[in-house]
Amino acid sequence: MEQTTSLGWHSGHLLIAGLWVAYFSFHSLLASRHVKAYLLRAMPFLAGRYRLIYNLIALFTIIPVLLAGAVIQGPRLLPPNDFLRYLAMFFATWGVIVVRLAFKVFDFRQFIGFSPYTEDDEKELKKEGILSKIRHPIYAGALLIVIGYALFAPTITNWIICFISVVYIFIGIRIEEKRLMDRFGIEYKEYKEKVPALIPRLGR
C-alpha cells in the first residue's frame, strides 16, 4: 500500500479528517449566536467588526489544515480519466459562476466584513437575482467547487475533505435557515416553499 508520510496513509488521513472536523467546528462555534453575543458583550469594540475578524481567523486557521492536506495525499481512488477531468471542470466552473451571481445580490464588502455589518442591518429578505431560483447560492457554488476538485484529483485526502465539506455545508444550511426563519418568520416560510435550497427547478 502506498504511503506518503511516516504516519502512513491510514493514520495520516485520520489526522486530515480530524483537522477538518476541528476547523469546521471552531468555525461554526464562532458563528453561533450565543458565542457571538458573549464575545460582543465582553468586547464591545468588536461591534460592526465581528464579521471581518471572524473571516480573518477562518483564513489564518485554515492554512495549516491545507498544508497538512497537501503533504498527506495517499493513492488515487480512480485512474486518470479525461471524462472525470472535464466533469470536474464543469462542476467547478459552474460553482464559480453561481458564487459570482450570488455576489450580484449580496454586498461582497459587507460579506467579507470590510463594511460594518450587524444582523440589524438586514432589513428585508433578499429574493432577487439568483435568489429567485435557489435560496443558498453561495453554499451551492461551494458544493460544486469541492465536488469538482475531488473529481479532478480523486485522492483519499480530497475525497475525505469533500465528504466533510458537504456535511458541513448541509449543517450550515440548516443553521442559516433557522436564523432566517427567526428573523423573517412567515415571509421566509413562504419563500422557502416556493424556491428550492440548492438545485433550481427545471422550467422556471
Number of C-alpha atoms within 10 A of each C-alpha: 7 9 14 14 13 9 12 14 20 11 13 22 22 12 17 21 19 13 19 20 16 13 16 18 13 15 17 16 13 18 16 12 12 11 13 18 14 11 16 15 12 10 10 13 11 15 16 17 16 21 23 20 15 16 15 13 14 16 10 10 14 16 11 11 18 15 10 17 22 11 12 25 21 21 16 15 13 12 11 12 10 10 11 18 17 14 15 21 19 14 22 23 15 17 24 17 13 20 20 17 17 24 16 12 14 15 12 14 13 14 15 16 20 14 14 16 19 13 8 7 8 11 9 9 12 14 15 11 14 19 20 15 20 21 24 21 23 21 22 23 23 20 21 23 23 22 24 25 19 20 25 22 20 23 19 20 27 25 19 19 24 21 16 16 19 18 12 18 18 14 13 15 17 12 15 13 18 13 13 15 15 11 17 14 12 11 13 19 13 10 16 15 9 14 18 16 18 17 13 15 11 6 4 6
